[in-house]
Amino acid sequence: MVQYCGMFGGTEIVLILVVIALLFGAKKIPELAKGLGKGIREFKTATEDSDLAKDLKDVASEMNEVKKDVEKLNPKKAFKIENPLSTKKEKS
């Protein structure tokens, strides 16, 4: 029998579910799942609304502004500097 590291087969999953049902009872399992879902949802909203996430968004927008400013100040575009080694025939 070939076993995959970290993968559960059907038998293992059924065994885990039976143990959970025995420990908590069949009536408590939906309540536990509901509480787990609420916890995950609260964690997601907390991480999205955190100050760090807002700061990262602010830094990213500032970096985009700086990038645009640098592109405007690009000396090749501002002064139309051409390659001094090129001949006039290549330019046409």
Contacts in CASP RR format, 6 or more apart in sequence:
PFRMAT RR
TARGET T0000
AUTHOR 0000-0000-0000
METHOD contacts of the structure
MODEL  1
MVQYCGMFGGTEIVLILVVIALLFGAKKIPELAKGLGKGIREFKTATEDS
DLAKDLKDVASEMNEVKKDVEKLNPKKAFKIENPLSTKKEKS
8 16 0 8 1.000
20 29 0 8 1.000
21 29 0 8 1.000
24 32 0 8 1.000
47 53 0 8 1.000
71 77 0 8 1.000
72 78 0 8 1.000
75 81 0 8 1.000
82 91 0 8 1.000
END
